[in-house]
Amino acid sequence: MASLPNPPADTQTRADALREALATRVVVADGAMGTMLQAQDPSMEDFQQLEGCNEVLNVTRPDIVANVHREYFAAGVDC
């Protein structure tokens, strides 16, 4: 079995921080990402004619995706 490569230092730092948070408190995450993306009213062009395919927005409208993440973090979501 092949071994996994070592993650970059910043990835390891973030993983360590998440493990610490999980060990010391309740970590909050929310799964209504699709609802939040749809509320931004993306067009069919934004979806590349794939209506409701939110994953496409990562490429066509990263501003919408980033805005939703900012809203979650502003509300106090951890991840």
C-alpha positions in Angstrom: 0.0 0.0 0.0 1.4 3.4 -1.0 1.9 6.0 1.7 0.1 9.3 1.5 2.3 12.4 0.9 2.9 14.7 3.8 0.5 17.7 3.6 1.9 21.2 3.2 2.7 22.9 6.5 -0.2 25.3 6.4 -2.6 22.4 5.8 -1.1 20.6 8.8 -1.5 23.7 10.9 -5.1 24.0 10.0 -5.7 20.4 10.6 -4.1 20.7 14.0 -6.2 23.7 14.8 -9.4 21.9 13.9 -8.4 18.8 16.0 -7.8 21.2 19.0 -11.2 22.8 18.5 -12.9 19.5 18.2 -11.2 18.3 21.4 -12.2 21.4 23.4 -15.6 22.7 22.3 -18.6 22.1 20.1 -17.7 23.0 16.5 -20.6 24.3 14.4 -21.1 23.7 10.7 -24.2 24.2 8.7 -25.3 22.4 5.5 -27.7 24.9 3.9 -25.2 26.0 1.4 -27.4 25.3 -1.7 -30.2 27.4 -0.2 -27.8 30.3 0.3 -26.4 30.0 -3.2 -29.8 29.9 -4.7 -30.8 33.0 -2.8 -28.1 34.9 -4.7 -30.3 34.4 -7.8 -27.7 33.0 -10.2 -28.7 33.0 -13.9 -28.9 30.1 -16.2 -25.7 31.5 -17.8 -24.0 31.3 -14.3 -25.1 27.6 -14.2 -23.8 27.0 -17.8 -27.3 25.9 -18.7 -27.2 23.2 -15.9 -30.0 24.6 -13.9 -29.5 24.1 -10.1 -26.0 22.7 -10.5 -24.4 24.7 -7.6 -21.0 23.2 -8.1 -20.6 25.1 -11.4 -20.8 28.3 -9.5 -17.4 27.6 -8.1 -16.0 28.3 -11.6 -18.5 30.7 -13.1 -19.4 32.8 -10.0 -16.8 32.4 -7.3 -17.9 35.8 -5.9 -21.3 34.3 -5.0 -19.7 31.3 -3.3 -17.2 33.4 -1.4 -20.0 35.7 -0.3 -22.0 32.8 1.2 -18.9 31.6 3.1 -18.4 35.1 4.4 -22.0 35.2 5.6 -21.6 31.9 7.4 -18.3 33.0 9.1 -19.9 36.3 10.1 -22.7 34.3 11.8 -20.1 32.4 13.8 -19.9 29.1 11.9 -16.6 27.4 12.4 -16.3 25.4 9.1 
